[in-house]
Amino acid sequence: AAAALGLSPSDIATSILFPIVTISAGSPFVAVPLASRAALARSRQVLPALDPLVDPHDAHGVYAFYRESPGMVHARMFGGSGVGIAEDPATGGAAGPLAGALVEYGLLPRAAPRFTIEQGADMGRPSTLGVEAVFEREQLAAVRVSGPSVIISRAKMTW
């Protein structure tokens, strides 16, 4: 994981509390917890090492994140070579499953199951995603991801 992100092994913050795992709500990502915000800022897509990390899991990319507090996560998503996206500024398809994983590993408090993901700042396209875990009878029932959007291009197709 460190090689795939251009980092040193000490920048990876895996533990029994949150190992490197595949997360998915239909589009899989390999979630990699980082030790600091600075490590996240230094991370980058290293394709020769990234593809062997994501391919065995049929994942679209690596979702590297740093959990600053229970209410704040910083993230970056680097795509594998088959995806055609080097980095995504806002990855809602990974934000929801990350919430599920944080709940699973006890890092998202059930009493306050909301947090914010800041993503895209390190690539010059800052975004903010609101994430809320919904519980029913003490079980995670749904995850809601929200945030503002802007149109960055328009196209018209005719045939």
N, C-alpha and C positions, 0 to 999 in steps of 0.2 A: 504493500500500500504506500509506503514512504517513497519508493522509487517511482511509482505511478504518478505521484504528486510532486516530484522534485524536492522532496524533503528528507530529513534525516529520521531514523527510527525513533529518536527521542521526541520528535514532533507529533507522533501518533499517541493518542491517549486511550488506547484500549485497556480494558480492565474487565473484571467480572461484572462491574456495574454496567458497562456497555461495550461489548466486543464489536469487531467489524462484522456487520450482518448485511444480508440482502433484504431490502424493504420494497414493498410493492403494493399498489392498488390497481394493478393491471400493467404498469410499465415498471419493471424492476430497476433498482439502483443499488449500488453497493455503498452503504453508509459507513463513513470513516470518521470517528471522533478525533479531533485534534486537541493538542495540549494548550494552545494559546491562540489568541486573535492574530498575533504576529505570524504564527505558522500558517494560518489560513491565508493571510495577505501574501505570503511568499509562495503559496502553492500554485501549481501550474499543471497543465496537461502534458504528460510525457507518454506519448502513444506507444513506443516500444514496450513500456512496462505497464501501461494502463490496460491495454487489450487483454493480456493474460489474467488480469485481476477481474475484469467484468465478463469476459466471454464464457467462462464455465458456469456463470449464473444467468446467462442470457440477459444481462443487464445492459441498459442504455448508456450508463456511465457511472461515475463516482460522485456521490453526494458527500463532500467533505464539510464538516461542521464543527463549530466551537460553541459550546453551551456556556454563555457568560453567567447566566443565572437561571432560575426556574422559568422566568418570564422572557428571556432574551436568548436567541440563538442566531449566530452568524453562519452563513453557508455559502458554498460555491459548488456548482455542478459542472463537471468536465465530462464531455461525451466521448464514447469510444469511437474508433475510426469508422464503424458501420453506421453511426448516427448522423454524421455530417455537421455536427455542432461542436465547436471547440469548447465553448462555455455558454451557459444559459444564465441570463440575469435574474430570472424568477422561475423556479421550478415547482409549481403547485403539485405536480404529479409525484414529487418526492417529499414535499412538506407534510402532506397528510399521513403517508406511511411512517415518516419520522416521528410524528406524534404518537402513533400506535406503538412504535418501538420504545419511545421514551416512557410510555405508560407501562409496557411489558417489563422493562428493566427498573421500574420504580423511580425514574428521574423526572416524571411529570406528576406533580401532586394531584391527586383526585379531588382535593378540596378546591383547587384553582386550576382547572385543566385548560388554561389559555396561555398562549405565548406568542411572541412576535419573532419572525425570521427576517433578518436583514440580509439581502443577497444582492449581488451585482455591483456593489460599491467598488470592489477591487478591479473591475473591468470598465469602470466609468459609466455604468448604467444602474444606479442604485434603485433597489426596489424593496418594498416592505410587504410581507405577507402576514396576515393574522391567522392564527391556527387555534381551533377550539375542539377539544375532545368532548364527545357527548356520551354520558354513561346512562345505562338503564339497568337497574338491579345490580349495581356494582360491577357491571361488565361494560367494556368499551363497545358502544353501539354504532357510533359514526364519528367522523372527523370532518369539520368544516374548515375550508381554506378560503380566505377572502383577501382582497386588496385592490387598489386602484390599477387602472391600465391606461395605456396610451397607444394610439395607432402609430406605428412606425413605418408602415408602407400600405399602399393600396394597389390593387390590381383588378383588371377586368379581363375575363376570359370569354372568348366567343369561338364558336365552331359551327 
